Amino acid sequence: QRNFIDLAAYVSLFPQLIAGPIVRYSDVAAELKSRTHSVSAAAEGVRRFTVGFAKKILLANQFGALASAYKSTQDASVLFVWLYALAFLLQVYFDFSGYSDMAIGLGRMLGFHFPENFNYPYISASITEFWRRWHISLGSWFRDYLYIPLGGNRCTTKKWVRNMFVVWFLTGMWHGASWNYIFWGLYYFCFLLLEKFYIKDRMPEN
């Protein structure tokens, strides 16, 4: 975009800046120039924002409080450990999806159509499907700007493994500049390889 005003409007598009979804310029280029506004669209935006706000305040924060209580205890029971694992799982989901819903809702109030970012990831039947449903805009960004330029899966098996390693190593780094996040990315890299080469063919047909 050569027009500074249009570029600045996109860069400062505040609803999606904090936690996603990742909105590419092509997603909103036409709407930066011309948008349609209506009471029904604004109401839809308010409803979506309210759902996201409720996810964050009523669910994510409460699950976070339970997770914090576990971390502060000195003598956790087995049940408490399982409750912590479940609470942390749900806290992360409702945090991310809640922020995404709020961003999509704010964008809709302003006349923008942001892409969806979560699609019920916890009903996935495999790890591959999970990552197609979780943080969709991030996954598509890595796919289009890194995975496909590296060759995607249209290459030898060795190169495909290399491509997956690079993508998941950098996915870990994207989440945070620490070894914990890098190990997290490589953890999923290993699971996806395991699923691809050993588990997928043994899974029952639906």
Order of alpha helices (4+ residues) and beta strands (2+ residues): alpha-alpha-alpha-alpha-alpha-alpha-alpha-alpha-alpha
